[in-house]
Amino acid sequence: MPRLALIVMIGWIWMTGCNRQGSSGDAISLKPVTLPGGQQVMAEVMLRTEDMMRGMMYRSSLAPDRGLLFVHGRPGKYTYWMHNVRVPLDIIWMDSGRRIVEMSLNTPPCLEQDPVKCPQYGGKEDARFVLELAGGMAAKYGLAVGQIVSF
């Protein structure tokens, strides 16, 4: 019996380790995003409202070659905020054609207890996609309004 239990436990560990899990228990979908200069980052794709609302909240870091890609159902003027975000982020808004229409660089975390006191960023241009990168990476990659991002 101990041998069977060991086999079952190894199988369970292997199966649960195959998919990276988000805090909601769903497998995280990673998508390569190619920037205008040819650099590539792997982005977690955020499709569900609850995932979009959580975003980078409570995370202590974002690797230089990683990002979060928010996919909105339709174009709109989407504002983002940094409540409970612990690290500065570059926030890049893109239209339906994946053209950069707006950027907020080195957006500072908001550690206010009252979320109403946290400023909102963006939302001046119609966008369908929003890419969050670690603060400073947009400048490193040479990103600018008008450029096209591929994914």
trRosetta pair geometry for C-beta under 8 A, 3 or more apart (Angstrom, degrees):
i j d omega theta_ij theta_ji phi_ij phi_ji
1 4 5.7 -55 -152 36 40 111
1 5 6.4 40 153 -19 70 105
2 5 5.5 -54 -147 38 35 113
2 6 6.3 39 153 -23 67 104
3 6 5.7 -53 -151 34 31 113
3 7 6.6 32 151 -19 64 104
4 7 5.7 -53 -148 35 33 111
4 8 6.3 32 153 -18 66 105
5 8 5.7 -54 -146 38 31 111
5 9 6.2 31 155 -19 65 107
6 9 5.8 -55 -145 38 29 110
6 10 6.3 29 156 -18 65 106
7 10 5.9 -54 -146 37 29 109
7 11 6.3 30 154 -18 63 108
8 11 5.7 -57 -150 38 30 113
8 12 6.3 31 153 -21 65 106
9 12 5.7 -52 -146 35 32 111
9 13 6.4 31 155 -17 65 105
10 13 5.8 -54 -147 37 31 110
10 14 6.2 31 154 -20 64 108
11 14 5.7 -56 -146 37 29 111
11 15 6.2 25 158 -16 66 108
12 15 5.9 -57 -145 39 29 107
12 16 6.2 14 163 -8 66 111
13 16 6.3 -63 -141 44 25 100
13 17 5.9 20 161 -18 63 118
14 17 6.0 -66 -144 40 23 108
14 18 6.8 38 157 -42 60 99
15 18 6.1 -43 -156 5 31 116
16 19 7.7 -74 -166 46 36 82
16 21 7.8 -23 -175 -33 83 131
19 27 4.0 -64 -177 -114 130 113
19 28 7.8 151 172 27 86 64
20 27 6.7 95 64 -154 54 70
20 28 5.0 -43 94 36 103 110
20 30 8.0 51 42 -33 133 115
21 25 6.1 -19 -168 -141 116 32
21 26 7.3 137 -151 71 70 24
21 27 6.5 -58 -100 -97 55 46
21 28 7.1 138 -155 -16 9 90
22 25 7.0 -45 72 22 73 19
22 26 5.4 -9 40 63 114 74
22 27 7.5 90 -2 165 89 6
22 28 4.9 120 -53 -68 96 94
22 44 7.9 117 -89 -164 115 134
22 51 7.0 -11 172 -116 162 111
23 54 7.2 -145 53 178 127 160
24 48 7.9 -93 66 78 171 148
24 50 6.6 107 -89 110 146 126
24 51 6.8 -88 0 -78 143 88
26 48 7.9 98 33 3 164 146
26 51 7.9 -71 57 -72 133 128
28 44 5.2 -44 -175 -135 115 106
28 45 8.0 145 179 39 68 67
29 44 7.1 108 71 -159 55 56
29 45 4.4 -39 91 43 109 113
29 47 7.8 23 38 -8 138 115
30 42 5.0 6 -175 177 117 106
30 43 6.9 146 -154 72 63 35
30 44 6.2 -39 -96 -92 66 51
30 45 7.3 -179 -103 -7 14 88
31 42 7.3 150 70 -158 29 60
31 43 5.4 -31 63 65 82 89
31 45 5.1 62 -5 -54 120 114
31 69 6.3 -60 58 35 120 149
31 151 5.6 72 139 -169 121 114
32 40 5.4 -11 -167 -169 103 118
32 41 7.6 149 -154 79 55 35
32 42 6.0 -38 -95 -101 58 65
32 43 7.7 120 -131 16 10 81
32 151 6.9 -173 95 -124 52 82
33 40 6.8 150 74 -155 46 63
33 41 5.2 -19 60 64 101 84
33 42 7.5 157 14 -108 82 15
33 43 4.8 40 -17 -10 125 125
33 67 6.3 -49 35 54 144 136
33 69 6.2 165 -66 -71 136 133
33 131 6.5 140 -173 -122 165 136
33 149 6.3 -1 -177 173 101 112
33 150 7.3 154 -164 82 52 52
33 151 4.5 -23 -110 -79 72 120
34 38 6.8 -22 -171 -144 100 32
34 39 7.5 155 -154 82 55 38
34 40 5.2 -28 -99 -98 66 84
34 149 7.1 160 81 -170 53 62
34 150 4.2 -12 61 65 105 105
34 151 6.9 174 19 -67 70 62
35 38 7.1 -34 73 39 73 18
35 39 4.6 -5 43 62 119 88
35 40 7.2 -159 7 -81 81 31
35 41 7.0 54 -33 -1 109 99
35 141 5.0 -39 150 179 165 134
35 143 6.6 -83 -160 -81 120 99
35 149 6.1 -26 -117 -122 49 88
36 141 8.0 115 46 152 80 101
36 142 7.4 -103 76 96 108 96
36 143 6.9 131 23 -111 113 64
36 147 4.1 -63 -55 -176 152 127
36 148 6.3 112 -93 58 97 55
36 149 6.8 -70 -43 -82 77 57
37 141 5.9 -168 30 -176 129 74
37 142 5.4 89 -51 53 137 119
39 141 5.3 -114 45 -128 147 105
40 65 7.8 32 99 -161 62 97
41 65 5.3 -170 -123 -175 73 50
41 66 6.0 160 -175 -106 100 9
41 67 4.7 63 131 -5 137 112
41 133 6.8 -87 -116 -110 175 107
41 137 7.9 64 -80 165 145 145
42 65 6.6 40 16 137 85 86
42 66 5.7 -30 69 -113 81 68
42 67 7.4 165 85 29 36 74
43 66 7.1 135 -93 -173 43 56
43 67 4.1 -32 -102 80 93 92
43 68 6.1 137 -163 -120 89 9
43 69 3.9 71 141 -21 140 106
43 131 6.6 -72 -114 -135 148 95
43 151 7.2 -28 37 -122 132 148
44 66 7.6 30 -17 -178 89 102
44 67 7.4 -153 21 100 68 46
44 68 5.1 -24 60 -114 96 70
44 69 7.0 178 78 24 41 73
45 69 5.2 -26 -106 72 59 104
45 71 6.4 6 -168 -10 93 120
46 51 4.6 -163 -144 121 87 109
46 52 4.8 126 152 -82 123 67
46 55 6.8 -6 -96 -96 163 69
46 68 5.9 31 -21 178 121 100
46 69 6.6 179 19 85 79 46
46 70 4.6 -26 69 -105 119 64
46 71 6.7 169 78 16 59 72
47 51 6.9 35 48 56 47 135
47 52 7.8 -111 91 -46 7 102
47 71 5.4 -12 -99 59 72 111
48 51 4.5 84 64 9 90 106
48 52 6.9 -160 91 -8 44 86
49 52 5.7 -57 -147 37 31 111
49 53 6.3 30 156 -21 66 106
50 53 5.7 -50 -145 35 32 113
50 54 6.4 28 156 -16 64 107
51 54 5.9 -59 -147 40 31 107
51 55 7.6 97 153 -61 56 46
52 55 6.4 17 -174 -58 35 90
52 70 5.3 87 -125 -137 99 111
54 57 5.1 -104 -168 36 59 116
54 58 8.0 -41 -169 25 92 106
55 68 6.0 120 -152 133 78 164
55 70 7.3 -24 -101 -73 106 121
55 80 7.7 96 -80 -151 172 113
55 85 7.4 -30 103 -87 110 113
55 132 6.8 85 -169 -2 114 160
56 59 5.1 -89 -167 37 67 121
56 62 6.6 -42 -125 -59 124 127
56 68 6.4 -140 -56 -7 90 149
56 85 4.8 48 98 -127 106 105
56 86 7.8 -132 146 28 98 69
56 87 7.2 -96 166 49 133 93
56 89 6.3 168 19 -68 167 143
56 132 6.2 -127 -35 136 127 155
57 83 7.2 -5 -105 99 108 69
57 84 4.3 31 -145 105 96 112
57 85 5.9 -75 -92 -73 47 63
58 84 5.9 -12 -48 160 70 109
58 86 7.0 52 -139 -20 15 115
59 62 6.8 69 121 -60 133 82
59 85 7.6 -10 45 -141 84 66
59 86 6.5 -152 79 34 46 110
59 87 7.3 -59 98 12 86 113
60 86 5.6 -36 -112 89 45 148
60 87 7.1 90 174 -39 31 114
61 87 6.1 93 -111 -52 38 156
61 134 7.7 2 -177 -108 68 120
62 66 5.8 -137 -178 85 77 106
62 67 7.3 62 177 -101 124 39
62 68 7.7 -79 -129 -18 134 96
62 87 6.2 -167 8 82 94 145
62 89 7.1 52 24 -104 152 93
62 132 7.4 -93 -140 128 167 99
62 133 7.2 172 127 -175 134 35
62 134 4.4 -172 88 -75 101 87
63 66 4.2 72 60 9 94 115
63 134 7.0 -123 98 -39 15 135
64 134 5.7 -74 -97 38 49 141
64 137 5.9 165 -149 -98 73 118
64 140 7.8 -32 -158 75 114 161
66 134 7.6 69 64 -29 78 103
67 131 5.5 8 165 -173 140 92
67 132 5.8 162 -165 79 82 53
67 133 4.8 -35 -104 -88 109 69
68 131 7.3 157 79 -155 50 46
68 132 4.4 2 51 49 98 108
69 129 6.6 -17 -170 -167 90 104
69 130 7.5 157 -156 81 44 48
69 131 5.4 -11 -104 -103 72 76
69 151 6.7 -150 -131 155 160 172
70 78 7.9 -159 115 140 137 158
70 129 6.7 150 79 -160 62 50
70 130 4.2 -4 52 57 114 97
70 131 7.7 -152 21 -69 74 31
70 132 7.5 57 -16 -13 103 99
71 128 7.4 7 -156 151 58 82
71 129 6.0 -11 -105 -108 59 81
72 75 7.4 108 93 -97 122 22
72 76 6.3 -113 149 32 151 104
72 78 6.1 -148 -66 -58 153 147
72 127 7.3 91 26 110 137 77
72 128 5.3 -139 61 -159 97 51
72 129 7.1 -147 18 -73 84 34
72 130 7.5 60 -23 -5 106 97
74 128 6.9 -79 168 -116 20 99
75 95 6.6 15 -118 -152 123 73
75 96 5.6 -67 -63 -45 116 103
75 126 4.5 38 167 173 114 108
75 127 6.5 166 -145 80 76 15
75 128 4.7 -56 -86 -64 67 91
76 126 6.4 -26 -101 -140 4 75
76 127 7.2 -46 66 57 47 60
76 128 7.8 93 16 -90 64 54
77 123 4.4 71 161 -167 86 71
77 124 6.9 107 -146 -30 109 4
77 125 7.0 156 -113 76 82 18
77 126 6.2 -59 -64 -89 68 51
77 127 7.5 88 -112 18 33 83
78 93 7.1 169 61 -121 99 120
78 122 6.5 -5 94 118 65 123
78 123 5.8 -130 85 -92 21 80
78 127 5.8 -89 29 66 104 109
78 130 6.4 -107 93 -46 136 134
79 120 4.0 21 168 172 132 121
79 121 6.5 141 -162 64 77 35
79 122 5.4 167 -122 77 49 80
79 123 3.6 -25 -66 -38 80 137
80 91 5.5 -159 62 -149 148 155
80 104 7.6 -154 62 34 113 144
80 107 7.9 24 100 173 113 169
80 120 7.0 141 68 -161 27 73
80 121 5.3 -34 67 63 81 92
80 122 5.6 38 17 32 89 126
80 123 7.9 179 -1 -37 59 96
80 130 6.6 151 -52 -177 136 157
80 132 8.0 -175 -174 -79 163 115
81 110 6.6 -35 168 16 93 146
81 115 7.4 94 121 -172 150 94
81 118 4.9 93 -179 124 123 119
81 119 6.8 175 -128 93 92 40
81 120 5.0 -56 -74 -103 96 63
81 121 6.8 147 -91 10 43 81
82 85 4.3 -87 -165 41 74 126
82 89 7.1 -178 -108 25 110 112
82 107 5.8 -176 -63 140 133 106
82 108 6.6 160 88 98 169 45
82 109 5.2 -153 156 -135 122 35
82 110 4.3 126 88 -1 90 94
82 118 6.2 -153 60 -169 66 123
82 119 7.8 14 24 63 99 75
82 121 7.6 45 -28 -4 97 123
83 110 5.1 -41 -85 79 47 119
83 112 7.2 -62 -119 60 85 90
83 115 4.4 20 -123 -128 154 95
83 118 4.4 -136 -69 -6 89 168
84 110 7.7 -22 -8 77 35 81
84 115 8.0 -32 -16 -96 95 103
85 89 6.7 -55 167 -13 146 123
85 109 4.9 -146 94 -123 78 84
85 110 6.9 55 40 29 89 72
86 109 5.6 23 -139 -115 15 151
87 109 6.4 77 16 -58 10 118
87 134 6.9 -38 138 -137 131 80
87 135 6.6 -147 152 -2 85 110
88 106 4.9 -4 173 -160 135 62
88 107 6.1 154 -161 67 72 45
88 108 5.6 -30 -103 -103 93 43
88 109 6.6 -95 -68 -26 51 78
88 134 7.7 65 87 -179 73 58
88 135 3.0 22 108 -55 103 154
88 136 7.5 67 101 -18 123 85
89 106 7.9 141 67 -134 24 19
89 107 5.0 -28 66 54 76 104
89 132 5.0 -17 -174 -164 132 101
89 133 6.8 137 -164 70 75 39
89 134 6.8 -81 -117 -130 58 22
89 135 5.6 -73 -64 -60 12 78
90 103 6.8 -11 -176 -169 91 103
90 104 7.2 171 -157 87 45 56
90 105 5.2 0 -120 -125 91 59
90 106 6.7 4 -77 -42 75 41
90 107 7.0 148 -98 2 24 92
90 132 7.1 149 76 -157 53 49
90 133 4.5 -16 59 64 106 95
90 134 7.1 19 11 85 94 29
90 135 5.8 138 -35 -116 75 39
90 136 7.0 -139 -42 17 117 22
90 137 5.6 -135 19 53 137 82
90 138 3.9 -175 -174 -17 153 114
90 139 7.8 -158 -95 -8 144 73
90 143 7.7 121 158 52 141 142
91 103 6.9 156 84 -157 56 52
91 104 4.4 6 52 52 104 101
91 107 5.5 16 -5 -13 109 147
91 121 6.0 111 56 108 149 134
91 122 6.2 -100 120 -41 129 131
91 130 6.4 -9 -172 -174 90 107
91 131 7.7 157 -157 81 43 48
91 132 5.5 -14 -104 -103 69 77
92 100 5.8 -52 -172 -127 105 106
92 102 7.7 160 -157 88 42 54
92 103 5.2 -6 -107 -108 69 88
92 130 6.8 152 79 -159 50 55
92 131 4.5 -16 62 60 107 95
92 132 7.6 -175 21 -77 75 30
92 133 7.1 28 -5 1 115 105
92 138 6.3 158 -65 -102 117 127
92 143 6.4 -58 -106 161 139 153
92 149 7.6 101 130 -41 137 152
93 100 7.2 103 77 -156 51 60
93 101 5.3 -61 105 63 98 90
93 102 4.1 9 46 58 121 96
93 103 7.2 -148 21 -71 75 42
93 122 5.4 136 -43 -147 134 131
93 125 6.3 148 108 69 137 105
93 127 3.8 -83 -178 -94 105 157
93 129 7.5 143 -162 86 47 53
93 130 5.4 -21 -102 -104 62 82
94 97 7.9 -124 168 75 94 52
94 98 5.0 5 167 -149 137 40
94 99 6.1 148 -155 66 82 30
94 100 5.6 -47 -95 -90 81 44
94 101 6.4 134 -126 4 26 88
94 127 5.9 93 61 -150 29 98
94 128 6.9 -55 97 56 74 72
94 129 4.3 -18 63 69 106 102
94 130 7.2 -175 19 -80 77 33
94 131 6.9 41 -11 -7 116 102
94 149 5.9 -88 -95 35 151 120
95 98 7.2 -81 69 -13 59 14
95 99 5.2 -6 37 53 104 88
95 101 5.1 84 -38 -38 94 131
95 125 7.4 -76 -69 143 97 112
95 126 6.2 54 -116 102 95 85
95 127 5.9 -97 -83 -118 47 50
95 128 6.1 57 -175 9 34 93
95 129 7.9 -14 61 28 9 86
96 128 4.7 69 -81 -3 63 146
97 148 7.2 -64 137 -121 91 104
98 129 6.4 5 -109 36 68 145
98 148 5.6 66 103 -161 94 76
98 149 5.0 -123 170 64 103 73
98 150 6.7 91 139 -88 156 34
98 151 7.0 174 -126 29 139 84
99 146 6.6 -21 -175 -153 106 27
99 147 7.1 163 -151 86 65 27
99 148 5.4 -38 -94 -93 66 70
99 149 7.9 166 -98 13 18 75
100 103 6.5 9 -179 -52 118 103
100 143 6.4 149 -89 180 166 101
100 144 6.9 143 82 101 144 32
100 145 5.2 -132 114 -121 99 39
100 146 6.4 -31 66 25 90 26
100 147 5.1 18 17 56 120 76
100 148 7.7 -140 -5 -78 78 22
100 149 6.6 86 -52 -21 90 106
101 125 4.0 -146 145 119 121 149
101 126 7.2 -47 136 68 171 52
101 127 5.7 -156 51 -84 128 92
101 145 6.5 45 -152 -145 17 95
102 122 5.5 124 120 -131 137 88
102 124 5.9 145 -106 53 145 98
102 125 4.7 175 -36 27 118 119
102 127 6.8 -90 30 -59 110 130
102 145 6.8 32 -79 -105 26 112
103 138 6.1 144 -161 -172 137 162
103 143 6.7 143 -98 118 150 116
103 144 7.9 -92 -7 -135 146 27
103 145 6.5 -132 -3 -62 103 85
104 107 4.6 47 130 -70 111 116
104 121 4.2 24 -85 176 168 135
104 122 5.8 -97 -25 -49 122 89
105 135 7.5 102 175 -149 60 73
105 136 7.9 85 -176 -79 95 32
105 138 5.6 -118 -110 59 98 133
105 139 6.7 73 -151 -40 137 99
106 135 4.4 74 -117 -160 61 109
106 136 6.2 51 -80 -55 97 66
107 121 5.6 -54 -125 -49 133 169
107 135 7.1 -143 37 -98 55 102
110 115 7.9 91 115 -134 131 58
110 117 7.5 171 -176 101 121 79
110 118 3.6 86 153 -123 164 107
110 119 7.1 -175 -84 28 135 67
112 115 6.9 150 93 -91 105 25
112 117 4.1 -139 -177 81 162 119
112 118 5.5 -158 41 -58 124 80
114 117 4.7 76 85 -3 98 109
115 118 5.4 -41 -163 14 54 117
120 123 6.8 3 142 6 116 138
122 125 7.9 -71 -167 36 82 78
122 127 7.5 -33 177 8 125 148
122 130 7.6 65 173 -119 174 125
127 130 6.3 73 137 -66 139 83
129 149 7.9 -135 102 73 140 128
131 149 6.8 -120 -20 169 151 172
133 137 4.1 -110 146 69 127 133
133 138 6.0 145 60 -50 135 78
133 141 7.8 -71 -176 5 172 137
134 137 5.0 90 64 -25 78 122
136 139 5.9 -56 -164 40 52 109
136 140 6.1 54 143 -23 77 108
137 140 5.2 -54 -144 39 40 116
137 141 5.9 28 159 -10 72 109
138 141 6.0 -63 -144 47 26 102
138 143 4.2 -73 -162 45 83 125
139 142 7.4 34 -176 -75 32 33
139 143 7.6 -73 -61 36 24 82
143 147 6.3 -134 -151 51 63 143
144 147 5.5 97 63 -17 71 115
